[in-house]
Amino acid sequence: MVQDFQQYGAWRQGVVTALESYQMWVNAAELTDGATEQRIARALLRLADDKLSVAFVAEFSRGKSELINALFFADYGQRLLPSAAGRTTMCPTELLYDPACPPSLRLLPIETRASTRSTSDYRDEASAWTVLPLSLDAGDQMTETFKQVSLTKRVSAAEAQRYGLYDAADPDSASALDAHGMVEVSLWRHAIINFPHPLLKQGLVIIDTPGLNAIGTEPELTLNLIPNAHAVLFILAAETGVTKSDIELWRSHIGAGRGRIVVLNKIDAMWDELKTDAAIDADIARQQASVAQLLALSARQVYPVSAQKALVAKINQDLPLLEKSRLGALEAALFNELIPAKKDIIRAQLQDDMAQLARAQHAMLGARGRDLVEQLQELRSLRGKNQGVIAHMMRRVEIEKKEFDASLVKLAGTRAVFAHLSTELFTAMGMATVQEDVDAVRAAMQASRFATGMRAPVKVFFEQARAHLDTAGLKVQEIGAMMESMYKKFSAEHGLALTLPMLFSFDKYRAEIDAIEAVYQKQFGTATLLLTGRAALVERFFDAIASRVRRTWNAANADVEAWLKVIMAPLEAQIRQHKDQLKHRLSSISRIHDATDSLEQKITAFETTQGNLLRVEGQLRQLAAGVAAALAATPAVLEVAA
């Protein structure tokens, strides 16, 4: 696994190196504008922030934490994450590495559930977290520290209800009360372990989830962590197979799809010394087939393993036991699925970026080339001409320059309209507008005493979100039409070779809103709400929905702002280039007219510049091909190159 990730890291670094070389060269060749600089910077940022997340999902006592120990932490010679009979992971736990922070365990108190803020809202609020340092050279101390994720406490039913962890109207909640009317809850709401493991350093993020009940009550898992994971491992126990709660967890929160892997853990419970190896294998195969049938999968999508025996085998370097645990097949499947899928995403994004960059830079080179050809033709036409002809040509260039300057005055008027439309666009996408919608839903929820009465306000909220995007989309079309008219005008009147600006699309954000609503509908369908009084849980879930929508809005606002900054960049770049060209033309002809420069010297200088431009174009193609080759490289190619 480490080798797979190192190869992936080397591939990613190869792409970064090629892209940085491309960036340096186009900057030196003055082939950038605001749009180009922004596109390259964002591509490099995506590569630098690249993460591969793997979520482990199961009911309690299925061996999730032990499987994580066996897959990732056996090299430490002991169990790092707590693993024992019963529930050992009481809160969602992320394992990652951030070099900007010291090794630590960050814990978000359960009391934060009393607020209307989601876990994501607290991520950048350092004061909200309890931070415990990790002693990397003391494994026993780390193990003790990690036990924090298992801790619970007992609170009153009223307090548990404030946290959204108890509902007196729900018949199933009665069993949560002890003899003193207290409810057991996790001590912590969320945990983040910052740990310098080789795989985590390469960008792997591991998500350890609690059981079904906790997943249902912590919207952060349902809305963000599980849906956004690149791979989800669904763990079952071999001795129990697929239980009713397993089926509910699979259907409600996971489901079949790319990156979904089912693990049939604890097959060592089926090892029977009174049976032959062939008979044991047949028993495991039957259980594997049964699980596959119940989950509507093929048997090869279900991986039987013994995480506990695999951990023991790795620590004791017992190769026969490791082979018997079957962990190797799961490791291969996980990373054969995960890494190629992530590479495909990065490759598709960067190929699109490079296509856009190539179009912009070839347009700039084409404009320079046409300007040189025009100036050469103009200079060559002066051969053998008298001073009167040269003076006439000077006056013609001066007239052309004045006409161009007049167009620039008109452009200033267009800028004013552009600024007005931009303000209207930001008003439609304003964060205040979303907050008003959120407040309206909360007020409607408080007015309703039943969970079923909460459906209509939430439905309206999603409809309003889409309506805001539609309004913003119309403003984008207005801005695009105005800019298209301006681009065509400058192209027709002044011969500028301009590619029409790309319109901004809200499709990505509309899809995000649809996905959030789909999770809500799945979690709180009509039947679910009618069967149980889950008003508190619906409110809690809406808080997470509001947080997620606000993040979507923030991202959309940032992208719109970036688009508005660069939509005029290609036009402005060519205007500057054309203005300089007119200035140089006038200067060249004036110097020839005043006999300060030789006509033939000027022609020779322009011919040299023309040859240099052709070389620049060739180098640009070569560098772009270098980025394309880095994107297409395979691990085998990288090993040979190394």
N, C-alpha and C positions, 0 to 999 in steps of 0.2 A: 504493500500500500504506500509506504513512504517513497519507494522508487516511482510508482505511478504518479504520485503528487509532485515529486521532484521533476519528472519529465514534463508534467503539465506546467509547472512553474517555469521551467526552462523555455517551453514553447511561448508562454505569455511574455517572458522577458525578451525573447527574440522578436516578438511583435512590437514591444515597446521600443527596443533599440532601433528597429527599422523605421518606426513612425517618428521617433525623435530625430533620426538622420534626415528624414524627409522634411520635418518641421524646420530644422536648422538651415537646410539648403534653400527652401522656398523663401525663408526670411531673408537670407543673404542675397537671393536673386530678386528681391522686392516683388514677389509674386503673391503677396498676401493682402487680404483686406480684413475687415472686422469679422465677416462671416467665416472666412477660412481659419483665422486665428482661433475663433470660438469653437469651431468644429473639431480642430486638432486637439485643443485643450480638453474638451469634454471627452474625446476618445481616450486620451491618456489618463484622465481621471477615472473613467470606467475601468480601465485595466488596473490602475493602482488600487482601486477599491473592490476588486473582484473577490467575491466570496462564493464558497460552495457549501450549502447548508444541508444537513442530513437530520431529519426528525425521527425519533424513536417513539412510537405510539403503541400503547397497549393498556389493557386493564391491569390492576395491580397484581403482583405475584406472578407475572409472566417472565420475569428475568431481564427486563430492559436494561437496568443499570449494570447487571453482570455482563450482558452482551456488549455494552459500551466498554467496560473494563477489558474484556477479552479482545475486542477489535482494536482498541487504541492505547490502552495503558498497561498491557502485560509487561512491557519492558521495565517498569518500575518495581517489578518483583513482588507486588502485593496488590490488594484490592484498593483502589483509590476512591472510587465512588461507593457510598454505602450500599450494600446488597445483602439482604437477609430475607427470611420468610416474612410475609405480610407486606405492608406498604413502606417503602424506603424513600421514595421521592414524593414529597408532599406538595411541592410547588414547581412550576415550570422552571427548568434549569438550562441555561445556555453555556456551552463551553467554547471559548474562542480565544484569540490572542490579539491584543492591541499593544504594540510596542510603546505607545505613548503613556501607558499606565503600568504600574508595577504589578507583579503577580499577586492576585488577590481574589477574594470571594466577596462580591457585592450583593447585598440582600435588601430587597424592598419590603418594608414591614406590611403585614396584612392590614393594618389600620388604614392604609391608603385606599383600600376598597370603599371606605366610607365617603370618599369624594366622588365627583363626577368625572374624574380624569382616568384615562386608560394607562396601562403600563408604559406604552410608548411615549405618553406625555411626560413621564418622569425620567426618561432615559438620560437626558442631558442635565438633569437637576441633581447635582452631586450631593446636596445637603439632605435629600430625601432617602439616601441609601446608607445602610450600615456596611462598612468596609472592613473586612478581616484580612490581614496580610497572609500570604502563603510562604512557608519555609520550604523552598525547593529541595534543600539538602536533608530534610527531615520528613521522610515518608509517613511515619506514624503521626506526626503533628498535622500533616496535610489531611490524612484520613479523618482525624478528629474534627478538623475544621469543616470538611465536606459533610459531616453528619448534620450540620445545620439545616440542610435541605430536607431532613427527615423529621425535624422537630415540630411539635404541635402544642397547642394550649387549649384550655377549656374556657369558653365565654358564655355569657347568658344568651338565651334565645333572642332577646331584643338586640343585643350587640351583633350576633350572627346575622340577624335580619338586616341590620344596617350595612353589613358587608356584602349582602346579596347571597349569603351562604345558607340561609334558612328561610323557609316560607311556611308560616303557620297554616295557610290555606291548602298546602300541598300534603296529601295523605302520606306520601313517601317520606316526608320530613320528620314525621313523628318518631321513627326509629332512630333518628340522629340524637334525640334527647336522652341523657342519662337519668339516673334516679333523682338527681338534684336539679333537673331541668336545664342542664348545661349542654352545650354543643362543642364537640371537638373540631377545631379548625387548624389549618397550617399556621405556624408562627410567621411565615414569610409569604409574600405574594409572588415574588419572582426572584430568581438567583442568576447571577452572571459570574462565571468562573473565568478569570483571565489567566491563562496558563501557557507557558512557552513550549508546548509540545511541537515536535517537528511538523506534524500535519496541520496543526492549528496555525503555525507560522506561515504555512503555504496558503492559508485562506480558508481552511475547513472550519465550519461552524457546526457544532453538535447540539441538538435540542433534545433534552430528556423531558418527557411529559408525564404528568400524573395520570391517573386512571380516568375512566369515562366521566364520573361525576365532576371531577375537577375541570376536565376539558369543557364540559357543558356550562360551567359557571365562570370560566375565565375566557372572555371573548378574545383576548389577545392571541390565544392559541388558535381559535376557530377562524378569526379574521385575518391574522397576519402570519404567525410562525409556521403553521402547518401548510396552508395554501401556497406560501411563498418558498417552501423548502424545495430544493432541487431533487431530493430523494426522500421518500418516507418509508421507513421500515415498520411494518405492522407485525407485532410479535404475539404469537399464540403459544400455549403450553401443550406439549405433545400428549400429556396424560388426560387432558380435558377436551382437546380439540377446539371446535368453535362453539362457544357458549352464546346465549341470547344477548348478553351485554357486548360480546365481541362483535356479533353481527350488527348491533346498533352502532357501535363505534365505527365499524368499517363503512356502513352505508351513510352515516350522518357526517363523518368528518374526513374520510379518506377516499374510498372508491378506487376502481381500477383506472389505470392510466400510466403514462410514461413516468418512470422514476418511482413507481409503487412496487415495493418488494415485500412479500409475506415470509415471515420467519417462523418455522415450527420449532420452538425452543424446548429444551429439557428432554431431548430424545434419550438421554441416559436413563430416564425412568423406565424406558422400554427395553433396556439391556437386561437380558435374563440369562443367568449362567446355566440354566437348565435347557436353554435353546441354542441351536446352532446359529452361527453368524448369518447364514442364508435365511433362516426363519425370522430372525430379528429384523433383517433388512426388508423382508416381505411385510412384516407388521408395520414398519415405518412407512413403507411405500403405500400401504393401504390407508394409513392415517393421512399421508400427504395427499392422496387422491381424494379422500373424503373432504378435507379442508378446501381443496381446489374447487370441488363441485359446489360446496356451500357458498363460496365466495365468487362463483362464476369465473374461475380462472383455469388456466391449464396447469397440470401438475408441475411442469418445469418452472412455474413462477412461484412455487412454494419451496423454501429451502429448509430442510430439517437440520438442526444443529444442537449441540450441547455447549452453551456458552460457558457454563461452570467448568466442564472438563477441558474446554479449549484454553481457558485462563490458567488452569492448573498445568496443562501440558506446556504452554508457552513459558511459564515461570520455571518449571522443572526441566525444560528442554526435552520433553518426552514426545518425540516425533510420531511414534505409533498412536499414542493417545490423541495427539493433535489431528492426525488423519482420521481417526475414528470419530472425532467430534464434528467433522464435516464443515468446519468453519472456513476452510480455504475456498470452497465453492461459493459461499456467501460473499466473502471478500472480493473474489473475482467478479461476481455478478454486480456487486455494489459499484465498484469503480469502473467496470466496463460500461455501466449504464450512466453513471454520474458524469464522468469527465468528458466523454464524447458529446453528451447533450449540452454541457456548459460551453465546450469549444464551439459547437454549432451556433449557439446564441451569439457569442462574441464575434465569430467569423462573419455571420450575417450582418451584424450591426456595423462592423468596420468596413466590410465590402461596400455597403451602402454609403458610408462616410467617404470612402476613397473615390467612389464614382462621382459624388457631388463635388469633391475637391478637384478631381481631374477636369470636370466640366468648367469649373470656375477658372482654373489656372490656364487651361488651353484657350479659354475666351480672352484672358488677359494677354497671353502670348500672341494670339491671333490679331488682337487690336494693335499691339506693338509692331507686328510684322507688316500689317497694312499701312500703318503710319510711315514706316521706313520706306516701303515701296513707293508711296505717294511722294515722299520728300525726294527720293532718288529720281523719280520721273520728272519732278519739278526742276531739280538741279540739272539733270541731263538736258532738259529742254532749253536751258539757258546757254548751252554751248553755241558760240558764234553770234550771240545776240548782243545788241548795243545797250547802252545805259538806259535808254528810254523804255525798252522792253522790260528790263530788270526792275525799273521804278514802277512800271505798271503792275508787275507781279507783286511787288511790295504792297501796293495799295489794295490789291485783291485779297491778300492774306490779312491785312488790317481790317478790311470789311468783314471777312469771315470771322475774325476774332471778336469784333463788335457784335455780330449776330449771335455768337456763342455766349458772350457775356449777357446779352439780353435774355437768352434762354435761362441763364443762371438766376436772373432776377425773378422770372416766372417760377423757377424751382423753389425759391424762397416762399412764394405764396402757397405752393403745394405742401411745403413743410408745415405751414400753419394748419392746413386742413388735416394733415397727417397727425399732428399733435392733438387736435380736437378729437379725431376718431380714436386715437390711442387712449385718451382719457375715458371715452365712452366704453371702450373695450375693458379697461381695468375696473370701471364701475360695475359692469356686468359680472366680472370675475372677482369682485371685492370680497375680502374675508368677512367684512361686516354683514354682507348679504347672507352668507352661509350661517353666520352666528345667529342672525335674526330667525332663520328657518329652524335652527337647532332649538332656540329658546321657545319657539312656537310649539314644537313637538313636545318639549318637556312640560310646558304648561298644559297641553292637551292630555298628556299622560297623567299628570297629577289630578286632573279633573275626572279621569275615568277610574272607577273602582275595580274594573275587571280587565284582565289581560286581553280579552277579545276586543275591548274597546280601544286598545292601543294600536291595533293594526292599521286603521285608517290614517292617523297622523303620520305614521312611519311611511306608509305608501305615498302620501302626499309629499313627504320630505324627499324621497327619491325622484318623484316626478318633477319637483321644483329644481332639484339639482340638474336634471337633464335639460329642463327648460332654460336654466341659466347658461348651460353650455351651448344650447341652440342659439340663444341671443348673442353670446360671444362669437359664435361661428359666423353669424350674419355680419358682425362688425369686421371680422377678419376678411370676409369676402369683399366688403366695401374698401378696406385698405388695399387688398390685393388688386382690385379693379383699378383703383386710382394709380397704384404703382405700375401696373401693366401699361396703362395709358401713357404715363411719363416715360417708361422705358422705350415704348414704341416711338414716341415723339422724338426722343434724342437719337434713336437709331435711324429714323427716317430723315431728320433734318441735319444731322451732323455725322452720319455714317458710323456711329458707334455700334460695335458688335456686342449686343447685350442679350444674355440668356434671361428669360422672364423669371422673376423671383418665385420660389416655391411657396404655396400657401401653407399656413399653419393649420394642422389638423387636430381637432379635439377628440378624434376617434379613440385614442389610447385612454383618455380620461373617462370617456363615456363607457368604455369597456370595463374600466375599474369600478365605476359606479354600479354597473350591471352585475359585476362579480360580487360586490359587497351585498347588494340586494339579494342575490341568489343564495349566499350563505345565510342571510337573515331568514329567507323563506324556508330554507332547509331546516334551520334550527327551530323556527317558530311557525310551523305550518298551522293551518286552521285546526286540524285534528289535535295537535299537540296542545294548543291553547285551550281548547274546549275540555280536554281531559284533565288538565291541571291548572291550578291557580298560580301562574308564574309571572305575576305582574312585576314583582321586584326584579326577577331575572331579566325580563324584557327591558326594563328601564336600564339595568346595568349593561345589557347588550347594546342598547341604543347609545349609551355614553361612548362605548368603543367604536360604534359606527360613526358617530359624530367626529371622533378623533381621527379615524381613518379618512373620512371625507375631507376634513380640514387639511390633512397631509396631502391628499390628492389635489386639493385646491392650491395649496402652497406650491406644489410641484408645477401645476399648470400655469400659475402666475409667473414663476421663475422662467419657464420655457417661453411663455408669451413675451415677457420682457426681453429675453435674449433674442427672440425672433424680430421684435420691433427694432432692436439695436442694429441688426445686421441686414434687414430687408433692403435698405438703401445702400449698403456697403458696396456691392458690385457697381452700381451706378456712380456712386461718389468716387470710387477708385478709377473708373474709366474717364470720368469728368476731369479729375486731376491729371490723368495721363494725357488726355486730349488738349487740355489747357497748356500743359508743358510743351506738347508737340507744336501747338500754334506759336507759342513764344519762341521755341527753337527755330522754327521755320522762318519767322520774321527776322530773328537775329542773324541766321545764316545768310539770307538774301541781302539784308542790310550790309553785312560785312563784305559780301561780294560786290555790292553796289559801290561801297566806299573804297574798294580795292585793298581792304586790309587782309582778306583771305583769298587764296587761289581757289577757283571753282573746282579744278581737278583734285586739289587736296581735300576739299569738302566731299566730293563724290567718293573718293577713296576711303575716307573715314566712315561714311555711311555704309559702304559696301562691307567694310570690316565689321561694323556693328551688326549688319544683317547676317554675316557668317556666324558671329558669336551667338546671335539669337537662335539660330538653328541648332547650335551645340547645346544651348540651355534647354531647348525643347527635348533633345535626345537624353540629356541627363535627367530631366523630369520624368520621362517615361521609364528610365532605368530605376530610379528611386521608387516610383510607384510599383514597378514590377518586384522590387525588393520587399516591399510591404506585403504584396500579394503572395510572394513565395513564403514569407514568414507565417502568414495566416494558413497557408496550405500545408505547412510542414507537419510531419508525423513524428512521434517519439523516436522511431528508428532513425529518421533523418537527423534528428537533433543529437542522438548518441554518436552518429558518425561524425557530425560536424564538431562535436566536443572532442 
